[in-house]
Amino acid sequence: MDKRGISPVIVTILIIGLAVGLGIAIMNLGKAYVQEEAQCPIAIGLTAAVINEQQQFCYNKNKKEVQFTVENGVNINVNGLILNVIGTNKADTFELNDAKISKAGAYVGRVPYDSSKDGEIRQIKISPKVVLYDVEQICNEKALLIEKIEDCGA
């Protein structure tokens, strides 16, 4: 048997194995860097629902709660919401894990807020939680800001 034919085959297999291993290592490092640096690279499209030309965000003084309806865009499912209610005396944060909104879906929500203690509502910020690359992310830069909160009435 000729030994010169075996040596080039082994070297070729080693070189291919080394190239594949190096490629996998570089791809994993690149993916980790992109996940660290990326801030919700997808347009979520979270909006306040509008019914009969009225935005569906209001404060019910009798029930002491903020009532709202949000609609999701068509790009990605939302797995939850972080709702910040900023009043003149206090800011409250609510994590709504049950607010799972499918693509182009809607969510009707209510959160407690006492304006007599916490002050008049100045702003509501709703940040969506999405799953990208098997990791849940809170997308603050894609948040929905509401600054005009009407009274729900009776």
C-alpha positions in Angstrom: 0.0 0.0 0.0 1.2 3.5 -0.9 1.6 5.7 2.3 1.8 8.9 0.3 -2.0 8.7 -0.6 -3.1 8.4 3.0 -1.3 11.4 4.4 -3.0 14.0 2.1 -6.5 12.6 2.9 -5.8 12.9 6.7 -4.5 16.5 6.3 -7.5 17.5 4.2 -9.9 16.1 6.8 -8.0 18.0 9.6 -8.0 21.2 7.7 -11.8 20.9 7.0 -12.4 20.1 10.6 -10.4 23.1 11.8 -12.2 25.4 9.3 -15.6 24.2 10.5 -14.7 24.6 14.2 -13.3 28.0 13.6 -16.4 29.0 11.7 -18.7 27.8 14.5 -16.7 29.7 17.1 -16.8 33.0 15.1 -20.6 32.6 14.4 -21.3 32.1 18.1 -19.2 35.1 19.1 -20.9 37.2 16.4 -24.4 36.1 17.6 -23.6 37.0 21.2 -22.3 40.4 20.2 -25.4 41.1 18.0 -27.7 40.1 20.8 -25.9 42.3 23.3 -25.8 45.3 21.1 -29.2 45.0 19.4 -32.1 46.8 20.9 -35.3 45.3 19.4 -34.2 45.3 15.7 -37.8 44.6 14.7 -40.6 47.1 14.3 -43.3 46.0 16.7 -46.0 48.5 15.8 -47.8 48.7 19.2 -50.5 51.4 19.0 -53.4 52.7 21.0 -56.7 51.4 19.8 -59.0 54.1 18.4 -62.8 53.5 18.4 -65.2 56.1 17.1 -62.3 58.5 16.8 -61.5 58.2 20.5 -58.2 56.8 21.8 -58.9 53.9 24.1 -56.9 55.2 27.1 -58.8 56.6 30.1 -58.8 56.9 33.9 -61.8 55.8 35.8 -61.9 57.8 39.0 -64.8 55.7 40.5 -63.0 52.4 40.1 -59.5 54.0 40.6 -58.0 52.3 37.5 -56.5 53.1 34.2 -58.4 51.4 31.3 -56.8 50.9 27.9 -56.8 48.9 24.7 -53.6 48.4 22.6 -53.2 46.8 19.2 -50.1 44.9 18.0 -48.5 45.3 14.6 -48.1 42.4 12.1 -44.4 41.7 12.6 -44.1 39.8 15.9 -46.1 38.4 18.8 -46.0 40.3 22.1 -45.5 38.2 25.2 -46.3 40.8 27.8 -46.4 44.5 28.6 -44.6 46.7 31.1 -46.8 49.6 31.9 -45.5 52.7 33.7 -48.0 55.2 35.0 -46.3 58.5 35.9 -48.3 60.8 38.1 -47.5 64.1 39.7 -46.7 62.5 43.1 -45.6 59.0 42.2 -44.8 56.6 39.4 -46.0 53.0 39.3 -44.8 50.1 37.2 -47.0 47.1 36.3 -45.8 44.0 34.6 -48.6 42.4 32.6 -47.5 38.9 31.8 -51.0 37.9 30.8 -50.9 40.5 28.0 -50.0 38.1 25.2 -51.0 39.7 21.9 -50.8 37.8 18.6 -49.8 39.5 15.4 -52.4 42.2 14.5 -54.2 41.3 17.8 -55.5 43.6 20.5 -55.4 43.6 24.3 -57.9 45.2 26.8 -56.2 46.0 30.1 -56.9 47.6 33.4 -54.4 48.6 36.2 -55.1 50.2 39.6 -54.2 53.8 40.1 -55.4 56.2 42.8 -55.1 59.7 41.6 -56.1 61.1 45.0 -52.8 59.6 46.5 -50.5 59.4 43.5 -51.5 62.6 41.7 -52.8 63.4 38.3 -51.6 61.1 35.5 -49.0 62.9 33.4 -47.9 60.0 31.2 -48.4 56.3 30.5 -45.6 54.3 28.9 -46.3 50.8 27.6 -43.2 48.8 26.7 -43.7 45.5 24.8 -42.0 42.2 25.8 -41.0 40.0 22.8 -39.0 36.9 22.3 -36.1 37.3 19.9 -33.6 34.4 19.3 -35.2 32.5 22.2 -34.5 35.4 24.7 -37.2 37.6 26.1 -36.5 41.3 25.6 -38.3 44.4 26.9 -38.3 46.9 24.1 -38.3 50.3 25.7 -37.3 52.1 22.5 -40.5 50.7 20.9 -42.7 51.9 23.7 -46.1 53.5 23.3 -46.4 56.9 25.0 -49.7 58.3 26.0 -49.8 61.8 27.5 -53.4 62.8 27.1 -55.5 60.6 29.4 -59.2 61.3 29.4 -61.7 60.6 32.1 -63.7 57.4 31.5 -66.8 58.8 33.0 -69.2 56.8 35.1 
